[in-house]
């Protein structure tokens, strides 16, 4: 049976994600849908709003067949590393297609632009712009446009840009995967309520939830018999989330198992104030002698002020957030550089969830070129080398995320060792 892969974060899972899964199920009814999902931390360097286990269950309830965790080391890379890691994982579990949401769906334009962007001419022009002090993303876009003017529409859209990184990773990795862009409605990062309830952004939903939690923190996870605040939050979320996930959202709200980003900011600022020049220089993507700026910024009263002081053309907010995550997670530069190597494949696939149909796929998993992990504890104890380093980072990421949850009861650590993958029962088809 052929498989279609999706690289995603589901932060949080919403109607747009459910639409994509339903569209694929309808268009390719005989294909498995395999998800490579970031775990406790997202590509922007922040903890996910909900645990990876809940997000995986939401995806399974809406049509995904297999959900695998993209290790944190890859999930916390720039778009290029994020795409390469996801595709490495999906290619090794047998995916023939990669589906992704995009404002543009011209597959030929994606492939043509990807080839041009990897050419020596474009890379040379990109380096020249970098030497002038421009950010990498801007430099690369300008170099591509110079070589291929027809790529402008693709390079001006955020989801299409990520899709381009996927296609580049397929080409540069010589992977037997075909890109499958799907028309995306709405903007992935809009802060306002969407005109179409079926196309919300994750940012909008996170803001709705954070606002509700802030307005009634004592009712979340502390007094479970007080249903009114939770009901109000669910009422505001209901137009934007699939009905199949409503109970899961309610459970998470009642448990207070959602990230309080002010707690994470405090963790981050504490880490910066304890850092020294040597520890900062050893962080991935830190260069150009800015370690002194980071040390000075650590005296700022908040992480928002820290980021404002450090932001520049070369250091966007997302890059700074990722660097903060590297510091907090003790993510070493040598590990980051190792996984960037094209020949270095993701060494394992950790199962987070499986549908009723996915259970049959699991029986074939011994034939995979990498181990499929269903029990974390024995794998963690026995793993060595790169697998051990990645597993340690994944476990620490989960522990730090849970420490940021709203409810004290939800902050229990070591959940990687006690939480089993969600396996859908046959009667739930």
N, C-alpha and C positions, 0 to 999 in steps of 0.2 A: 504494500500500500504506500503510495506516495504521500509526502508530508509538505505542508506549507508552514514556514517559520515566521514568527513576528518577534521583533526586538522592542521591548517596551518597559514602562515603569509603573503604569496603572496607579498614578499618585494624585488622587484616588481613582478607582475604577468608576466610570460613568457611562452614560447612554451612548456617547460617541464610540467608546470602545466596544460596547455591546453591538452597535450597528456594524462595525467592521467585522466582528466575528460572525454575525448573522449573514452578512453579505457573502463572506467566504464559504460558509456552510451551504448556502443556497447555490453558489456558483460552482463549488467543488465538493459535492456531497460525499464523494468517496475518498477525500483526502483527510489525513490527520492534521489538526491544527496544534502546532508545538510552539510554546511561548518561551522566549528567553527574557526573563524579567529581573531587573535590578532588585537587590534584596533590601537590606536595612537602610542603605544610603543611595541617593539618586545622583545622576550625572552632574547636577549643579552643586554638589558638595554638601547637601543638607540631608538629614534623616527623612525618610519617607513618612508621610502622615500616619500610616497604619503599618502593622507588621506585614512581612512578606507572606506569612501563612494565611492571613485574612484576605489579602489581595489575590492570592492564588485561588482561594476558594471562590471568590467572586467571579474570577475569570472562568473557572470550571463551570460554575452555575449558569454562565451565559454562553457556553458553547466551546470553550477551549478544551482540548483533549489532554494535553500534557503541559505543565508549567515547570520550567527549570529555572534555577537561580543563576543569574549572571554574577560571578564572583565580584565582590566589592572592589578588588584591585582594578578590574576592567570597567565596572560601572562608574568609578570615580575618575576615569580618564577624560580627556577632551573628546569631542565628537568623533574624531578619527579613531582613537583607541577604543571608545565605547562601541563603535560600529564593528571594528575588527574583532573585538572580543565576542560580541554577540554572534557574528557570522561564523567565527571559528567553532563556537559551541553548537550552533544549529547545523552546520555542515557535517559535523561529526556524529550527529544523531540522525542523519539521513534526510534532511530537508532538501527538496528540489526547487522550491520557490521561496522568495522572501517577500512578504506583503508588508507594505507600509503606507500610512496615510500621507497624502501630499496634495498641495494646491494644484499641481500640474501632474498629468498622468501620461505624458508622452515618453514612453519607455526608450525610444530611439534617441531622444534628446538627452535623457539621463546618461545613456551609454556613451554617446558622442562627447558630452561634456566631461564625463569621468575620464575618458581616454586623453582628452586634451589636457585636463588638469594634472595628469600624471606625466606629461611630456617634459623633457629636459628644458625646452624653451620656457614653458610656464613656470617651472620650478626656479629657473634662473631669474625671471622677472619678479617672482615672489620674494626671493632672497634679497634682491635689490631694494624692494619696498620695505622689507623688514629692517634692513640696514639704515633706512631713513627714519626709523622709529615707529612705523605703523604696526598695528596689531596683526597677528597671523591671518585671522579670518578676512580682514579687509584686504590685506596684501594678496592673498590667494584669489579672492573674488576679482580684484582689479586685473590681475595677470590673466585669469581665464577670459574675462570679458574682452581684453585686448586681443587675445588669440581667437576667440569665438564670440562675436557680438550677439549672435542669436541666443546665447545662454542667459542673457539679462533677466528674462522673466523667471527662470528657474532659480537664479542666484539671489533674487530679491524676496524669496518666500522662505520662512523658517523651516517648515516641514520638508519642503523640497530640498533645502540645503542639507538636512540630515539624510534625506533619501540619497542625495548625491554621494555622501560619505559611505553609505551602504554599498552603492554600485562600485565606488572606487575600491572598497575592501574586497568585493567579489572579484574584480579584475586583477588587482595586485596580488591577491591570494590564490588566483587561478582556481576558484571554487566552482563546482558544478551546480550553481544555483542561479535561477532566473529571477530578476527583479519584477515585482508585481505591484506597481503603485495604484493606490485606491484613492479616489477623489475624497478629500477631506473638507468638511463644512466647518465654518467658524475659524477662529484664531486660537492656536494652542496656548497662548499666554495672556489672553485678554482678562482684565480684572473686572469688567462689568458683566452684568447678566446678559447672556447671549440672546439674540432675537429668536433663534431656533433652539428650543429646549433640548433637541436631540444632538446639539453640537456645543456642549459647554467646554470650557477649558478647565484643566486641573487647577490652575491658579485661582480661578473664580471660586471653585468649590472649596479649596483650602481656606480661602478668605471667609467664606460663609461659615464654615465650621469653626475657624479660629475666633471669629466675632461672637458666635454663640457661646463658645466655651469661656471666653473672657467675660461675657456679661453675666454668666451664672456658674462660675467655677465650683462653688460649693455644692452644686447639685449634680455635678458630673462625677460618677464613680464613688461618691461619698455617701449619698443618700439615695439608694436605688429605688426606694418607694416613691420618690418624687418624680413622677413621669412627665409633668408639664413641660419643663425645659427641654427634655429629650424629644417630646412630641413636637414642640415648636421647631426644633432643629430639623427633624425628619420632614416636617411639612415644607420647610424651605428647600430641602434637598430633593424631595420626591420628584419634581418635574425633570430633574437632570440625571437621575440614577435609574437603572433597570429595576423593575419590580422584584426580580429574583434576588436582588441584593439588599432589599429593604430590611429584612430581619438581621442580616449581618451588620449593616450600619447601626441598627438599634443596639445590638449586642456590644459593639465597639464603643458606642456612646455611653451606654450604661456602665461599662467597665472602666471608662476613662482611659482606654488604651489608644490614645491619639497623641501625637507629638506636640508638646508645648515648646514652640520655637524660642521663647525667651529663656527656657532652661538650657536649651542647646547653646544659645548665645553666651550664657554665663560659663558653660563648660569650655567653649572656644576661647573666650577672653582669658579665662584662668590658665589655659594651656599656653597662650601667647605670653602671659606675664611670667610664666615659669621657664620660658624658652631662653636659649642663649644663642650666640652667633653660630656656634658649631652645629647645634640642632636645627637651626633654620637653614643653613647652607646645605644640609644633608637632605632637605625636602625635595620631592619631585617638582620640576618646572620652576624652581626658584633660581634665578640667575641675575646677571647684570648688577651685582653688588647692592641689591635692595634689602639685604638682611638688616641693615641699620635702620632703614625706614620702618620695617616691620617691628623692630624692637621699640622704636619711639612711639609707634602707633598703639602698642600694647598698653600704654598709659592712658589711652582714651577711655571715657566712661562707659562706652557701649561698643558692640561689634559694628553697628551702623557707622559710628564715628571712625572706627578702625578702618573699615572699607573705604570710606570717603577720603581718608588721609592717604591710603595706599593706591587708590585707583589711578590708572594712567592709560595711555593708548595701548600699551602692551599688556596691562593687567586689568581685565574686565572684572566686574563683580563676580561673575560665575567662576573665573579662574581663581580669584582671591578666596572664594568660598571653598573651592576644591583644595587649595593650599591649606586652609584652616583645618579641613577634614584630614589631610595628610598628617598634620601636626598632632591632632587629637588621636589619630589611630596609629601613630608611630609607623607610618607607611614609608619605608626607606626608598631612596632614589634608585638604588641598584635593582630592587624588585620592579619598580615602575619601568626602568629601562629594559629589563629582561622581557617583560610581557609585551613590550612594543616591538620586539624582534619578530619579523614576519614568520619565521620558522617555528616560533614558540606557540603551540596550540594550547587552548584551554584544556587542562589535564583531567578534568572530571566534570560530570553533570550531576548536580544535586536536584533531586525531585522534590517539588513543593506541592504538587497536586496532579491528579489524574482523573479523567472522566470515566464513565462506564466503558466506553470504547477504548480509552487510553489504557485500561487495565490489560487488554489483549496485547497492546503494543509493548507493555512492560515485560511480557513473557519473552519477547524477542531481544530484550536489552542485553543479554550476555554476548550478543553478536556485535555490539558496538565497539569501536576502537578505543573508547575511554570508559572507565567505570561509571555506572549509574548508581548514585548514592541515595539509599532510602533511609538508612540508619546512620545518623551523624556521629554518634559517640564512637563506635568501633572504627569508622573511617578516620576520625580525628586522631585517635590513638595510634593507628598504624601508618598514617600518611607520612611521607618523607619528601625532602627536597622542595620543589616548587609547590606541590600539592599542600604540603604542611604550611608553608608561608601563606598561601591563599586561604586555607582553612582557618588559620589563626586570625587573619584579618577579618574574615567573614564573621567569626564568632565575636570578636571585639566590637565590630560594627553593630551587631544585634544587641549586645549588652549595653552599649552607649545609647542606642536608640530607645530601648525600653526605659533607661534611666531618665529620659526626657518626657515620658508619658505624664499625662495630667494627674491620674490617680496614683497615690503611693502604692496601692495594691497591685497596680499594673506594672510596676517597675522591677519586678522580680527578674533577676538575671539568669543566664545559662539556659534560656529557652530553646536554643538550638539543640540541646541534648535531651530535651523532654517533649518537644513538639514533633509529632509524626506528620508525614505528608497527608494531605486531604485526599481520600480516595472515594470517589462518588459510587454510591450503591447502584445496582442494576435497576432498581425500581425508581431511581431519580432521573431516568432518561426522559 
